[in-house]
Amino acid sequence: MSTAPLFLLDPLPAAGAARLEGPEGRHAATVKRLRPGEAVLLSDGRGGLAHAVVDAAGRDTVDLTIVRRADADVPAPRVLLAQALLKGDRGELAVESATEAGVDGILPWRAARCVARWEEGPRGEKALARWRSTVREAAKQARRPWLPVVEELVTTAALVRRVSAVDLAVVLHEGASRRLADVPLPPRGELLLVVGPEGGITDAETDMLVAAGALPVRLGAEVLRASTAAAVALGALGVLTSRWG
């Protein structure tokens, strides 16, 4: 039996009747073709999760009755991803897979060797909107009650300041001598995971991040693509911490 589909609804009622309309309603009614009696999940994207049953479906609306509601705990530790911009659709692939693997927040990073630049103005805003839309749909696909926040584009200087503010920051680097599995991980708070572009993180960037407190680490002997490294690391963190508990 497949898991009930999840739709975002904000605000999320505690009980009683609810309605999906707008883009969510059209998707539920015309794409998923929900019918009376079918089960669905509803979330506000901030931890609220409700089990509901379809009462009626129109052309672009679905009426439901909430059966029960709960609030999911905030994941601990909270994992943030500083993902360097990637060319083509690889950036969207990176944030999609990271969202499915459980990331809690994403910082698009304009690293020195990024081919994609996200210049200021409409083009940059459109690229950021694509990341946010990708993350939203991936969170729904993964039935996640917490919707990761995709922040504004950060420079290396801004990323260095963020490293100084979190409980632990690790930089994935194939040349690192220390394994992620050997690093003491905080049981709570924020853990920042830094993934560079296809051309790698420069020595100057690494030095700046390390000076701010980041630890260079490797996952294993294999060299991963910049678009898949975060998802693999998040899987490891799920095992090494209580996040998958």
Secondary structure as GFF3:
##gff-version 3
##sequence-region A 1 245
A	DSSP	beta_strand	6	8	.	.	.	ID=ss1
A	DSSP	beta_strand	16	20	.	.	.	ID=ss2
A	DSSP	alpha_helix	22	26	.	.	.	ID=ss3
A	DSSP	pi_helix	27	31	.	.	.	ID=ss4
A	DSSP	beta_strand	39	43	.	.	.	ID=ss5
A	DSSP	beta_strand	48	57	.	.	.	ID=ss6
A	DSSP	beta_strand	62	71	.	.	.	ID=ss7
A	DSSP	beta_strand	78	84	.	.	.	ID=ss8
A	DSSP	alpha_helix	90	100	.	.	.	ID=ss9
A	DSSP	beta_strand	105	109	.	.	.	ID=ss10
A	DSSP	alpha_helix	122	141	.	.	.	ID=ss11
A	DSSP	beta_strand	149	150	.	.	.	ID=ss12
A	DSSP	alpha_helix	156	165	.	.	.	ID=ss13
A	DSSP	beta_strand	168	172	.	.	.	ID=ss14
A	DSSP	three_ten_helix	180	182	.	.	.	ID=ss15
A	DSSP	beta_strand	190	195	.	.	.	ID=ss16
A	DSSP	alpha_helix	203	211	.	.	.	ID=ss17
A	DSSP	beta_strand	215	217	.	.	.	ID=ss18
A	DSSP	alpha_helix	229	240	.	.	.	ID=ss19
###
